[in-house]
């Protein structure tokens, strides 16, 4: 004869909770081949190398922009070389007018 377990009256009164459906676990098709363990130093070195590569790329881009601006500036300095020859006579004509005003103030 099997003896039945005695259940407390509180346990009988408690409503049964519906268990949430278990998560479906997808079986792995093939286990991945184990990779050789990589040390933290090697990971850090790889991360730093990647950062250096990004920074070098940015530096080269900025240097190219700076060089382009220098070329523009040189071109602008060379182009107005002919223009000042035209502007000098106008400046000379304006200069005596300024000198004539000075004696009038005294």
Secondary structure, 3 states (H helix, E strand, C coil): CCCCCCCCHHHHHCCCCCCCCCCCCCCCCCCCCCCCCCCHHHHHHHHHHHHHHHHHHHHHHHHHHHHHHHHHHHHHHHHCCCHHHHHHHHHHHHHHHHHHHHHHHC
